[in-house]
Amino acid sequence: MPSSDSPSPIIGDGSAYDAVVVGASLAGCATAIQLGRAGLRVAVVEKQPDPSAYKRICSHFIQASAVPALERLGLLEPMEAAGARRSRMHMWTRWGWIEAPPERAARGVNLRREVLDPMVRTTAAETPNVEMMLGWSAERLLRDGGAFAGVVARNREGEERELRGRLTVGADGRDSRIAELSEVPVKTYPHNRIAYGGYFEGPAPEHSPDASLWFLDPHWAAAFPTDGDLTFYAAMPTKERLPEFKEDPGAALVRFLADVPEAPPIRESRLTEPVMGKIDMTNRMRKPTADGLALIGDAALATDPLFGVGCGWAFQSAEWLVESVAPALQGREPLEQGLERYRRRHAHQLRGHAFFIHDYATGRRMNPSERLMFSAAARDPKAAEIMEAFGTRQIRPQQMLPRLLPRAIAVNARHALAR
């Protein structure tokens, strides 16, 4: 760690920041926007120099639970103007389709990261009190006593700057450099699926503009209609299917989607760019706070992408952090009090979801309880409504199970008697 004697050529007017955010993707920019609007000075450090850069391996789907956060950021309307598709969920199971009543189903958002990321980054850059440092990477963490107090950033020419802040925020993704440097506790959970996907133009899937998911037990497939009249087709089989996908990703993806029940029209569609794939998706759960430091988005909790929670949780965890620490950064309470508030809220909202996601990420088949609930949801609109609210992360497992399990037992008992 640098000593207090080392030079501190801070950008701007030379004063310290209220917060130094590392990572200018969804979570980092959402944090900067909200802190800046609260009158707090923010530096955003981003290793990519191109303001139009975007995350390429991502299904782009934003769960309905995050839509209120998008509205409060002022992003939902521009996203819709850019062609975002508002989608509810249709889930195929061997017992039939799970479809919540249209008037009760919440709608997520589908917009390609190629469009979304530059939009969010531009909004952050135009926010008063926010300074963007594109092309700079975080090399080391600064400390003030025992607390983290900013970062040493380096650009591509080798110039280094100390960026001191009362709060350091790691928003740098699944392989977070800030989490690594801070040595916060981390737990890892195995993942036994692979992920491949690509954008296609052609006939719209049957449920368009809604998303369609196939729970093939244990494999999984999806179709996400999005902007530009494109559809993102995705496959997440278990790793036993890896050889065929590695041999020819495009052909394997088309073959996989074309073989699902009530298949979408992927064979009649044209791939617009190379198929994207990811093999290593180890689940990581980190403690989201340390003294003077917070982690958000995938830096705090990186889970199986099968459930499409990453983008939504990036926006939501950014909002939870700002609401928790803004009073402290404005001088109204100790920072540790705000960080503890964020830690509790993060655990309250996401720990239960993470438990179920990590368990299913092993690639196992559905257990008896899951079969009970999925089959009932395919047979009963009320059960489908509860399942949809849980699947779109609007309710937690602790809220879902007491409501769905008794109904599932009754629904399936009536079904068995009728047969």
Secondary structure, DSSP 8 states (H G I E B T S, - for coil): ---TTS----STTS--EEEEEE--SHHHHHHHHHHHHTT--EEEEES---TT---SS---EE-GGGHHHHHHHT-HHHHHHTT-EEE-EEEEETTEEE---TTT---EEE--HHHHHHHHHHHHHTSTTEEEEETEEEEEEEEETTEEEEEEEEETT--EEEEEEEEEEE---TT-HHHHHHT--EEEE---B-EEEEEEESS--TTTTSEEEEE-SS-EEEEEEEGGGEEEEEE--BGGGHHHHHH-HHHHHHHHHHTSTT--S-TTSEE-S--EEE----EEEE--EETTEEE-GGGTEE--GGG--HHHHHHHHHHHHHHHHHHHHTTSS-HHHHHHHHHHHHHHHHHHHHHHHHHHTT-----HHHHHHHHHHHH-HHHHHHHHHHHTTSS-HHHHHHHHHHHHHHHHHHHHHH-
